[in-house]
Amino acid sequence: MTNYTKSTNFATKDALASGNALKIVKGTEIDTEFNNIATAVATKADSASPTFTGTVTISTLAVTGTSTLTGVATLTSQPILSSLTASKPVFTDASKGLVSTGVLGSDQGGTGVANNAAMTVTGSGNFAYTRTLTGTTNVTLPTTGTLATLAGTETFTNKTLTSPTINSPSISSPTISGTPVMSASVLTLETTVASTSGTSISFTSIPSWVKRITVMFSGVSTNGASPVQIQIGNGSFVTSGYACIASGFSGSGATTLGFSSGIVTGDSGAATFIRSGKFCLATLGGNIWVADGGLALSGLGKHIASGGLTLGGTLDRLRVTTVNGTDTFDAGNINIIYE
């Protein structure tokens, strides 16, 4: 662009004496001035919709309304974008600090996936993380504190577990500071089985981490006189080697018998007996299991028993059957709780 500069100072001619040749205004002087003006005007930008070429330097720019940049624009300072709308532009020059919605380029640490789509954002260094969102998902991160990791030792403060599922729990030498509040135990209740048919009631999917099992009887009876017993196993049920003593108490006195075929819940039985109560089995570790409990037998009294067995492997099953193995269940319900 060219600025207009006068070639002839016409005002000085007025002070010259009459007859001075320089006092005359020549046509060539006027023509030169008009040519200079025409050149300056032709190389200046219009105030409305100008088109710039080459390098344009703007020291201070205030933009109002809608602005469109085409080609390459060099910004020498960080601009502040305070009122972007839904049609906001997408900037990809990370050195200028301009980031908007749309695709986040690799020069800005992105993966080329639209910001409003499912994506994985991966950082580096001490604050590396991977976040995967699928569909409508909300992720809320705490503003203070430390996030727990999947592995390692963690300290929790004022946390509430709602219906937790614990697979193979192991708590060794826990440190409890303050006053612990426990609102519920972590127990697993199996599905109640009606003991109205068959010679045995079995539970064959007991997890390997179980340390205690409670067997519950409600109105259980059989069609014969053989005592009801509990057997456990690993892969198959163990039918011998138990050390069990069972005693019965009634108005006529007490009787005590020993059994090796299982944890026998009473020393005798009859087809008319109705059994209700519970037995607890617990492990000492090393596949050593002990048991005790008691049942009320209608028409006879209370029967109690204690015993134990060392399994050859991890307990994974339990069943309720009779000592002779042939009497059939004909009434009641049986279930177990394990922990």
Residue pairs with C-beta under 8 A, 6 or more apart in sequence:
1 43
1 44
1 45
2 39
2 40
2 43
2 44
3 40
4 36
4 37
4 39
4 40
4 41
5 36
6 33
6 36
7 29
7 32
7 33
7 36
8 29
8 32
8 33
10 25
10 29
13 22
13 23
13 24
13 25
16 22
16 23
17 23
45 51
45 52
75 96
78 96
78 97
79 96
79 98
81 88
81 98
81 100
84 100
88 100
88 101
89 100
90 100
90 101
90 102
90 103
91 98
91 99
91 100
92 105
92 107
92 108
93 107
94 105
94 107
94 108
94 109
99 108
101 115
101 116
102 114
102 115
103 110
103 112
103 113
103 114
103 115
104 110
104 111
104 112
104 113
104 115
105 112
106 112
109 123
110 121
111 119
111 120
111 121
111 122
113 119
118 132
118 133
118 134
118 135
119 132
119 133
120 130
120 131
120 132
121 129
121 130
121 131
122 128
122 129
122 130
123 129
131 139
133 139
141 147
148 154
148 156
164 186
166 186
167 207
167 209
168 207
168 208
168 209
169 186
169 209
170 209
185 339
186 339
187 337
187 338
187 339
188 337
188 338
188 339
189 335
189 336
189 337
190 203
190 335
190 336
190 337
190 338
191 335
192 333
192 334
192 335
193 201
193 333
193 334
193 335
194 332
194 333
195 201
195 220
195 320
195 329
195 331
195 332
195 333
195 334
196 329
196 330
196 331
196 332
197 328
197 329
197 330
198 328
198 329
199 321
199 322
199 325
199 326
199 327
199 328
199 329
200 319
200 320
200 321
200 325
201 319
201 320
201 321
201 329
201 334
202 317
202 318
202 319
203 317
203 318
203 319
203 336
204 316
204 317
205 316
205 317
206 213
206 315
206 316
206 317
206 318
206 338
207 338
208 314
208 316
210 315
210 338
210 339
211 282
211 283
211 339
212 280
212 281
212 282
212 283
212 338
212 339
213 280
213 281
213 282
213 318
213 336
213 337
213 338
214 278
214 279
214 280
214 281
214 336
214 337
214 338
215 230
215 278
215 279
215 280
215 281
215 293
215 318
215 320
215 334
215 336
216 277
216 278
216 334
216 335
216 336
216 337
217 228
217 265
217 275
217 276
217 277
217 278
217 295
217 320
217 332
217 333
217 334
218 276
218 332
218 333
218 334
219 274
219 275
219 276
219 331
219 332
219 333
220 228
220 274
220 275
220 276
220 320
220 329
220 331
220 332
220 333
220 334
221 271
221 272
221 273
221 274
221 275
221 329
221 330
221 331
221 332
222 228
222 269
222 271
222 322
222 327
222 328
222 329
222 330
223 271
223 327
223 328
223 330
224 269
224 271
224 322
224 324
224 326
224 327
224 328
225 268
225 269
225 270
225 271
225 327
226 269
226 322
226 323
226 324
226 325
226 326
226 327
227 246
227 259
227 264
227 265
227 266
227 267
227 268
227 269
227 322
227 323
228 264
228 265
228 266
228 269
228 275
228 295
228 320
228 321
228 322
228 323
229 244
229 259
229 261
229 262
229 263
229 264
229 265
229 320
229 321
229 322
229 323
230 262
230 263
230 265
230 279
230 281
230 291
230 318
230 319
230 320
231 237
231 238
231 239
231 261
231 262
231 263
231 318
231 319
231 321
232 238
232 281
232 289
232 309
232 311
232 315
232 317
232 318
233 311
233 315
233 316
233 317
233 318
234 287
234 311
234 312
234 313
234 314
234 315
234 316
234 317
235 313
235 316
237 317
237 319
238 309
238 311
239 261
239 262
240 260
240 261
241 260
241 309
241 310
242 259
242 260
242 261
242 262
242 263
242 307
242 308
242 309
243 258
243 260
243 307
243 308
243 309
244 258
244 259
244 260
244 262
244 263
244 264
244 305
244 306
244 307
244 308
245 256
245 257
245 258
245 259
245 305
245 306
245 307
246 256
246 257
246 258
246 259
246 264
246 265
246 266
246 267
246 303
246 304
246 305
247 254
247 255
247 256
247 257
247 267
247 303
247 304
247 305
248 254
248 255
248 256
248 266
248 267
248 268
248 297
248 300
248 301
248 302
248 303
249 301
249 302
249 303
249 304
250 300
250 301
251 301
255 267
255 268
256 267
257 264
257 267
257 268
259 307
259 323
261 323
262 321
262 323
263 279
263 281
263 291
263 305
263 307
263 309
264 305
264 307
264 323
265 275
265 277
265 279
265 293
265 295
265 303
265 305
266 275
266 295
266 297
266 303
266 305
267 303
268 300
269 297
269 322
270 299
270 300
272 298
272 299
273 297
273 298
273 299
273 300
274 297
274 298
274 299
274 331
274 332
275 295
275 296
275 297
275 332
276 295
276 296
276 332
277 293
277 294
277 295
277 296
278 293
278 294
279 291
279 292
279 293
279 294
279 295
279 305
280 291
280 292
280 293
281 289
281 290
281 291
281 318
282 289
282 290
282 291
283 289
283 290
283 315
284 290
286 310
287 310
287 311
287 312
287 313
287 314
287 315
288 308
288 310
288 311
289 308
289 309
289 310
289 311
289 315
290 306
290 307
290 308
291 305
291 306
291 307
291 308
292 304
292 305
292 306
292 307
293 304
293 305
294 302
294 303
294 304
294 305
295 302
295 303
296 302
297 303
318 336
320 334
